[in-house]
């Protein structure tokens, strides 16, 4: 399994970015997926979990109402739409594969629950 994240960049506060994560393999739709981020000197933190169908999502409080996770299983692609970006959103963003058949999204908030990770994409928000 390979995950390739893209879409990061430099944006001003209040702006938007859309991250993508392309997955290899034919079983993408069997797995819950997640987004995490890691700022310099900080631990990797949970951002969003997306159910197998994309019909359910769960977010960290810090991004709730501003970020939207989605997926297109026909394209084996995961997305994170980020609006109203703040300087504190600056980090490397990672996509990751969660539990197979997983449906308890609120429980999938720690890195140890994810087994494959993308390489990360840098998001920098200037004030």
LONU-156948 format. One line per 4 residues: number of its first residue (from 1); their letters; for each residue x, y, z negated of N, C-alpha, C. Coordinates in nm, 3 decimals. Layout:
<rs>
NUM> A> X,Y,Z,X,Y,Z,X,Y,Z ~ ...
</rs>
This chain:
<rs>
1> XXXX> 0.085,-0.118,0.000,0.000,0.000,0.000,0.088,0.123,0.000 ~ 0.058,0.215,0.089,0.129,0.343,0.091,0.028,0.456,0.086 ~ 0.060,0.556,0.007,-0.023,0.675,-0.005,0.061,0.795,0.035 ~ 0.010,0.875,0.125,0.082,0.991,0.176,-0.001,1.117,0.151
5> XXXX> 0.045,1.198,0.055,-0.025,1.322,0.023,0.027,1.436,0.108 ~ -0.062,1.527,0.142,-0.025,1.644,0.221,-0.122,1.758,0.193 ~ -0.088,1.876,0.243,-0.179,1.990,0.232,-0.139,2.094,0.130 ~ -0.034,2.068,0.055,0.009,2.167,-0.042,0.069,2.289,0.024
9> XXXX> 0.097,2.390,-0.056,0.156,2.512,-0.003,0.153,2.623,-0.104 ~ 0.182,2.743,-0.056,0.182,2.862,-0.139,0.055,2.942,-0.111 ~ -0.016,2.978,-0.217,-0.141,3.051,-0.202,-0.152,3.153,-0.314 ~ -0.221,3.261,-0.287,-0.242,3.362,-0.390,-0.353,3.318,-0.485
13> XXXX> -0.347,3.370,-0.606,-0.452,3.343,-0.703,-0.589,3.378,-0.644 ~ -0.685,3.290,-0.667,-0.818,3.307,-0.610,-0.837,3.240,-0.477 ~ -0.729,3.192,-0.419,-0.736,3.127,-0.290,-0.774,2.981,-0.299 ~ -0.769,2.915,-0.183,-0.810,2.774,-0.174,-0.708,2.693,-0.097
17> XXXX> -0.704,2.566,-0.129,-0.625,2.468,-0.055,-0.702,2.337,-0.052 ~ -0.677,2.258,0.051,-0.737,2.125,0.058,-0.625,2.023,0.073 ~ -0.613,1.936,-0.025,-0.515,1.830,-0.020,-0.576,1.706,0.043 ~ -0.493,1.631,0.113,-0.534,1.505,0.171,-0.438,1.396,0.125
21> XXXX> -0.488,1.273,0.124,-0.405,1.159,0.087,-0.445,1.044,0.179 ~ -0.357,1.010,0.270,-0.383,0.902,0.364,-0.332,0.771,0.307 ~ -0.417,0.670,0.308,-0.382,0.540,0.251,-0.369,0.435,0.360 ~ -0.272,0.347,0.342,-0.257,0.234,0.434,-0.338,0.117,0.380
25> XXXX> -0.357,0.016,0.463,-0.428,-0.103,0.418,-0.575,-0.101,0.451 ~ -0.638,-0.217,0.435,-0.778,-0.232,0.474,-0.873,-0.243,0.355 ~ -0.821,-0.221,0.234,-0.906,-0.237,0.117,-0.924,-0.107,0.041 ~ -0.902,0.005,0.109,-0.911,0.136,0.043,-1.043,0.154,-0.029
29> XXXX> -1.150,0.112,0.032,-1.283,0.135,-0.026,-1.312,0.049,-0.148 ~ -1.225,-0.045,-0.179,-1.246,-0.131,-0.297,-1.197,-0.068,-0.427 ~ -1.129,0.046,-0.416,-1.061,0.103,-0.531,-1.110,0.243,-0.564 ~ -1.126,0.268,-0.694,-1.137,0.406,-0.738,-1.003,0.475,-0.711
33> XXXX> -1.007,0.603,-0.690,-0.885,0.680,-0.662,-0.877,0.800,-0.755 ~ -0.757,0.852,-0.770,-0.740,0.966,-0.859,-0.640,1.066,-0.808 ~ -0.650,1.186,-0.863,-0.552,1.293,-0.841,-0.493,1.331,-0.977 ~ -0.364,1.347,-0.979,-0.291,1.394,-1.095,-0.201,1.510,-1.053
37> XXXX> -0.149,1.582,-1.150,-0.053,1.687,-1.120,0.052,1.693,-1.229 ~ 0.168,1.746,-1.190,0.278,1.759,-1.286,0.351,1.890,-1.261 ~ 0.349,1.974,-1.362,0.420,2.100,-1.357,0.561,2.081,-1.415 ~ 0.655,2.167,-1.380,0.791,2.152,-1.432,0.794,2.149,-1.584
41> XXXX> 0.862,2.050,-1.639,0.877,2.040,-1.783,0.757,1.987,-1.856 ~ 0.655,1.946,-1.781,0.533,1.896,-1.844,0.506,1.753,-1.800 ~ 0.422,1.687,-1.875,0.384,1.551,-1.840,0.282,1.552,-1.726 ~ 0.276,1.441,-1.657,0.176,1.427,-1.551,0.037,1.426,-1.614
45> XXXX> -0.053,1.506,-1.558,-0.185,1.516,-1.617,-0.294,1.484,-1.515 ~ -0.402,1.431,-1.567,-0.517,1.392,-1.486,-0.586,1.515,-1.429 ~ -0.631,1.503,-1.305,-0.707,1.611,-1.241,-0.848,1.563,-1.206 ~ -0.857,1.451,-1.133,-0.988,1.405,-1.085,-0.985,1.257,-1.055
49> XXXX> -1.099,1.193,-1.075,-1.118,1.053,-1.035,-1.237,1.047,-0.941 ~ -1.225,0.963,-0.839,-1.328,0.952,-0.737,-1.368,0.806,-0.726 ~ -1.497,0.779,-0.726,-1.544,0.642,-0.720,-1.518,0.580,-0.583 ~ -1.542,0.451,-0.572,-1.514,0.379,-0.448,-1.591,0.435,-0.329
53> XXXX> -1.711,0.474,-0.350,-1.793,0.529,-0.242,-1.773,0.679,-0.225 ~ -1.719,0.742,-0.328,-1.709,0.888,-0.329,-1.832,0.954,-0.385 ~ -1.930,0.874,-0.423,-2.054,0.930,-0.473,-2.047,0.981,-0.615 ~ -1.947,0.936,-0.688,-1.927,0.983,-0.826,-1.787,1.038,-0.842
57> XXXX> -1.777,1.142,-0.922,-1.648,1.203,-0.951,-1.640,1.241,-1.099 ~ -1.517,1.256,-1.145,-1.495,1.297,-1.284,-1.373,1.387,-1.284 ~ -1.381,1.499,-1.360,-1.276,1.600,-1.354,-1.223,1.635,-1.491 ~ -1.099,1.679,-1.492,-1.044,1.741,-1.612,-1.116,1.872,-1.637
61> XXXX> -1.131,1.908,-1.762,-1.202,2.032,-1.795,-1.137,2.154,-1.730 ~ -1.006,2.148,-1.714,-0.933,2.263,-1.662,-0.964,2.294,-1.515 ~ -1.019,2.196,-1.443,-1.047,2.218,-1.301,-1.195,2.204,-1.267 ~ -1.275,2.167,-1.364,-1.417,2.145,-1.341,-1.483,2.271,-1.288
65> XXXX> -1.560,2.256,-1.182,-1.627,2.370,-1.121,-1.543,2.441,-1.016 ~ -1.415,2.410,-1.008,-1.327,2.472,-0.909,-1.273,2.371,-0.808 ~ -1.251,2.249,-0.851,-1.196,2.145,-0.764,-1.304,2.043,-0.731 ~ -1.296,1.986,-0.611,-1.390,1.883,-0.569,-1.315,1.769,-0.503
69> XXXX> -1.329,1.651,-0.558,-1.267,1.533,-0.499,-1.366,1.462,-0.408 ~ -1.315,1.408,-0.300,-1.400,1.334,-0.207,-1.314,1.233,-0.132 ~ -1.379,1.149,-0.052,-1.305,1.051,0.027,-1.384,1.016,0.152 ~ -1.311,0.972,0.253,-1.370,0.922,0.376,-1.314,0.781,0.394
73> XXXX> -1.392,0.681,0.358,-1.342,0.543,0.363,-1.318,0.496,0.506 ~ -1.390,0.552,0.601,-1.368,0.514,0.741,-1.230,0.560,0.789 ~ -1.179,0.666,0.728,-1.047,0.720,0.764,-0.940,0.685,0.661 ~ -0.977,0.608,0.559,-0.881,0.574,0.453,-0.814,0.698,0.395
77> XXXX> -0.893,0.800,0.371,-0.837,0.927,0.326,-0.912,0.981,0.206 ~ -0.834,1.031,0.112,-0.882,1.094,-0.010,-0.856,1.244,0.001 ~ -0.946,1.324,-0.056,-0.931,1.470,-0.047,-0.944,1.534,-0.185 ~ -0.885,1.653,-0.197,-0.907,1.737,-0.313,-0.919,1.881,-0.264
81> XXXX> -1.041,1.933,-0.269,-1.066,2.072,-0.234,-1.045,2.157,-0.358 ~ -0.955,2.252,-0.350,-0.922,2.335,-0.465,-0.956,2.480,-0.435 ~ -1.051,2.533,-0.510,-1.095,2.672,-0.493,-1.062,2.753,-0.619 ~ -1.067,2.883,-0.605,-1.041,2.974,-0.718,-0.914,2.936,-0.791
85> XXXX> -0.810,2.915,-0.715,-0.684,2.868,-0.772,-0.624,2.972,-0.866 ~ -0.559,2.921,-0.970,-0.496,3.003,-1.072,-0.346,2.971,-1.076 ~ -0.265,3.064,-1.125,-0.121,3.034,-1.136,-0.093,2.908,-1.218 ~ -0.176,2.881,-1.316,-0.154,2.761,-1.397,-0.187,2.631,-1.324
89> XXXX> -0.240,2.640,-1.204,-0.261,2.521,-1.121,-0.133,2.482,-1.047 ~ -0.031,2.563,-1.055,0.095,2.533,-0.987,0.154,2.403,-1.040 ~ 0.180,2.310,-0.949,0.231,2.178,-0.987,0.254,2.096,-0.860 ~ 0.316,1.982,-0.878,0.317,1.880,-0.773,0.194,1.793,-0.794
93> XXXX> 0.117,1.776,-0.688,-0.007,1.700,-0.696,0.014,1.561,-0.635 ~ -0.035,1.461,-0.707,-0.019,1.323,-0.666,-0.155,1.255,-0.650 ~ -0.168,1.174,-0.547,-0.283,1.086,-0.537,-0.240,0.947,-0.585 ~ -0.335,0.870,-0.632,-0.302,0.740,-0.688,-0.420,0.645,-0.675
97> XXXX> -0.389,0.517,-0.667,-0.493,0.415,-0.657,-0.531,0.364,-0.796 ~ -0.658,0.368,-0.824,-0.708,0.324,-0.953,-0.753,0.180,-0.952 ~ -0.835,0.143,-1.050,-0.878,0.004,-1.064,-0.964,-0.044,-0.947 ~ -0.943,-0.170,-0.910,-1.027,-0.232,-0.809,-1.168,-0.247,-0.865
101> XXXX> -1.266,-0.216,-0.784,-1.408,-0.222,-0.823,-1.437,-0.129,-0.942 ~ -1.346,-0.040,-0.971,-1.363,0.046,-1.087,-1.479,0.142,-1.073 ~ -1.556,0.157,-1.181,-1.670,0.247,-1.178,-1.677,0.338,-1.300 ~ -1.596,0.311,-1.403,-1.600,0.390,-1.525,-1.501,0.506,-1.513
105> XXXX> -1.535,0.604,-1.432,-1.439,0.707,-1.395,-1.386,0.784,-1.516 ~ -1.470,0.807,-1.615,-1.427,0.883,-1.733,-1.317,0.811,-1.809 ~ -1.300,0.684,-1.784,-1.196,0.607,-1.853,-1.065,0.604,-1.775 ~ -1.066,0.657,-1.653,-0.947,0.647,-1.568,-0.871,0.779,-1.567
109> XXXX> -0.823,0.820,-1.683,-0.759,0.951,-1.696,-0.613,0.945,-1.733 ~ -0.556,0.826,-1.741,-0.414,0.816,-1.776,-0.338,0.751,-1.662 ~ -0.213,0.793,-1.641,-0.135,0.741,-1.527,-0.120,0.589,-1.528 ~ -0.118,0.528,-1.646,-0.099,0.385,-1.654,-0.209,0.302,-1.594
113> XXXX> -0.324,0.365,-1.566,-0.436,0.294,-1.507,-0.430,0.291,-1.355 ~ -0.330,0.353,-1.298,-0.315,0.363,-1.154,-0.188,0.289,-1.113 ~ -0.197,0.213,-1.003,-0.083,0.126,-0.971,0.001,0.174,-0.852 ~ -0.055,0.246,-0.757,0.022,0.299,-0.646,0.005,0.450,-0.640
117> XXXX> 0.115,0.517,-0.608,0.119,0.663,-0.610,0.175,0.717,-0.479 ~ 0.120,0.830,-0.438,0.178,0.901,-0.327,0.302,0.976,-0.371 ~ 0.368,1.040,-0.276,0.495,1.104,-0.305,0.479,1.243,-0.365 ~ 0.360,1.297,-0.363,0.336,1.428,-0.420,0.345,1.539,-0.317
121> XXXX> 0.267,1.643,-0.340,0.270,1.762,-0.255,0.268,1.885,-0.346 ~ 0.354,1.980,-0.317,0.371,2.097,-0.403,0.261,2.201,-0.378 ~ 0.200,2.245,-0.486,0.103,2.355,-0.480,0.158,2.468,-0.567 ~ 0.174,2.583,-0.509,0.223,2.699,-0.581,0.123,2.812,-0.568
125> XXX> 0.076,2.863,-0.682,-0.022,2.971,-0.683,0.045,3.095,-0.741 ~ 0.051,3.199,-0.661,0.115,3.323,-0.705,0.011,3.417,-0.766 ~ 0.056,3.495,-0.861,-0.037,3.587,-0.929,-0.041,3.722,-0.860
</rs>
